Amino acid sequence: MLVNSFLKIKLIAIVSLALTTITIANIIGSYLVLPGRLAEKKIVIIKSGSSTHKISIILEQDGIIQHRILFEFISKLYGFYKPLKSGEYEFTKAISPYQVLTKLASGKSVVHRLTIAEGQTVSEIITKINAEDRLFGQINLNIPEGYLMPSTYFYTYGDLREKIIDEMRRGMSKALDSVMLKLKEDSPLKTRKDVLIFASIVEKEAGNEKERPLIAGVFINRLRKGIKLQADPTVIYAVTEGKYKLNRALSRADLQIDSKYNTYKIVGLPPGPISCPGVASLEASVLPAKTDALYFVVDGSGGHNFSSTLQEHNMHVQRFRQRVKEQEIKK
């Protein structure tokens, strides 16, 4: 009799435990798949080293999840299978707890876009990269002027700043390798450095995409004839050393500055690049337009007027000055 009673009690306990387990499993299952109450998408940063407890608190505070203790319990169990990772995550409207878990376990952070414009100096590029607060680490590399490729780069929270710099250096090296294959034997440009220096000047002078080959053609003609390049951007670089923008017009005194970058005083190329040129300017440097032009001056509408004689050039200069004067009167 006592044995039968004991067996009944044991059976009841087993059944009760089974029912309780099923009930808990149903509760957890329903909790995991039901849509959450997040009203609109939200981006949350989970810092490296955050515990499951800390992550749960952050998610609850930001309205991503409810029932933090339950979520934390499930997360710890889930973590034995797939640990939650740090990163920057975008959670969509009404995201379920299970979707939150899988997203955190995937480690797929928000991807950011960093666009570096053609013609920026190394100093300007480093300043821009340092301003990206989702990138980590210091840039300790010694980067010569011109050797970073302007382009659009992608990164995620926690990536290293020097990783972006390395990618930019490889990009420029690859681009130079490619254009050097197109360099003509009779070009006055002979080395990779020559091409990079020349392209950096073309980049700063070109008013628009179509003009790059023409600008390059003019400078190639001047190099062939031993005529000074007289490129204003090189003088600007001589003044600023590429460390800041010159927010004024060049003066007569600037044009007389004693510098190897002052192409109003030296013949040939300056000793180094004055900016980081893009692919289009590199291409134009090795494949310049065939032209007899030796001069150009801005036309006041985003482009330039090109001339093969000094007389014609002076006429374009006068027209431009007259246009500027008329615009100042209208103001």
C-alpha positions, 0 to 999 in steps of 0.5 A, spaced: 500 500 500 505 504 501 509 502 495 503 504 491 502 511 494 509 512 493 509 511 486 502 515 485 506 521 488 512 520 484 508 519 478 504 526 480 510 529 481 513 527 474 507 529 470 507 536 474 514 537 472 512 535 465 506 540 465 510 545 468 516 544 463 511 544 457 508 551 460 515 554 461 517 552 454 510 555 451 511 561 455 518 562 452 516 560 445 511 565 445 515 570 448 521 569 443 516 570 437 511 575 439 513 582 436 516 587 440 513 594 442 519 598 439 515 603 435 520 605 430 527 603 428 533 604 433 540 603 433 544 601 439 551 600 440 553 594 444 560 596 447 566 590 447 566 586 454 558 588 455 555 582 459 549 579 458 546 582 464 548 589 461 546 588 454 539 586 457 539 592 461 541 597 455 536 593 450 530 594 455 532 602 456 532 603 449 525 599 448 528 594 444 525 588 449 520 587 455 521 582 461 528 583 461 530 578 466 526 573 462 530 575 456 537 575 460 535 568 462 534 566 455 540 570 452 545 566 457 542 559 455 543 561 447 550 564 449 552 557 450 550 556 443 552 562 440 555 568 444 552 575 443 557 580 440 559 587 441 557 592 435 552 597 432 546 594 431 539 597 427 533 594 430 527 594 426 520 596 428 516 591 432 522 586 432 521 580 436 526 577 442 528 571 438 530 576 432 534 580 437 538 574 439 540 572 432 542 579 430 546 580 436 549 573 435 551 574 428 555 580 429 553 584 423 554 591 425 551 597 421 555 599 415 558 606 415 560 610 409 566 614 409 567 618 402 574 622 401 573 627 396 579 627 390 584 633 391 584 633 399 591 633 402 593 627 407 592 632 413 585 633 411 583 626 410 586 624 417 582 629 420 576 627 417 578 619 419 579 622 426 572 625 426 569 618 425 567 616 433 565 609 431 572 608 428 578 606 434 585 607 435 590 612 433 593 613 426 601 613 427 603 611 420 607 616 417 604 618 410 607 622 405 603 627 401 598 624 395 599 617 397 592 616 399 586 614 394 580 618 394 574 613 394 568 611 398 570 606 404 566 602 408 567 600 416 563 598 422 563 600 429 570 598 432 574 598 426 581 601 426 582 608 423 589 605 421 585 599 417 582 605 413 588 608 411 592 602 409 586 600 404 587 607 402 594 606 401 593 600 397 588 603 393 593 608 390 598 603 389 594 599 385 591 605 381 598 607 380 600 600 377 594 600 373 596 607 369 603 606 369 602 601 364 599 606 359 604 611 360 607 613 353 615 612 352 615 619 350 612 622 356 616 627 360 613 623 366 618 617 367 616 615 374 610 613 379 612 619 383 612 623 377 605 621 375 602 622 382 605 629 383 603 631 376 596 628 377 595 632 384 596 638 380 591 636 375 586 634 380 587 641 383 586 645 377 581 641 373 574 645 374 570 639 371 571 632 369 571 633 362 577 638 363 582 633 366 585 631 360 585 638 357 589 641 363 594 635 363 595 636 356 597 643 357 601 642 363 605 636 359 606 641 353 609 646 358 614 641 361 616 639 354 618 646 352 621 647 359 616 652 361 614 653 368 607 650 370 605 656 374 600 652 377 596 656 383 595 650 387 602 649 388 603 656 391 597 655 395 601 648 398 607 652 399 604 657 403 599 652 407 604 646 407 597 642 406 595 643 413 589 648 412 585 651 407 587 658 404 581 662 405 583 668 401 586 669 394 593 668 392 597 675 393 603 677 389 608 676 395 605 669 395 607 668 387 614 670 390 615 665 395 621 661 396 619 654 395 620 648 391 613 648 390 612 654 387 612 653 380 612 660 378 619 660 380 621 653 379 621 649 372 618 642 372 615 639 377 615 640 385 618 635 389 612 632 391 604 631 390 600 637 393 594 633 394 591 626 393 588 625 386 583 620 384 583 615 378 580 620 373 586 625 374 591 619 374 588 617 367 589 624 364 596 624 366 598 618 362 593 619 357 593 627 356 589 630 351 592 632 344 592 640 344 597 645 342 594 650 348 599 652 353 595 657 357 588 656 361 584 661 365 578 660 369 572 662 365 567 664 371 562 658 370 566 652 373 571 651 367 577 654 363 578 658 357 584 655 353 589 658 349 595 656 344 598 663 344 600 668 350 596 674 346 590 670 346 591 668 353 591 675 355 585 676 352 581 671 356 584 674 362 581 681 361 574 678 359 574 674 366 576 680 370 571 684 366 566 679 368 568 679 375 568 687 375 561 687 372 558 682 377 561 686 383 557 692 381 551 688 380 552 686 388 
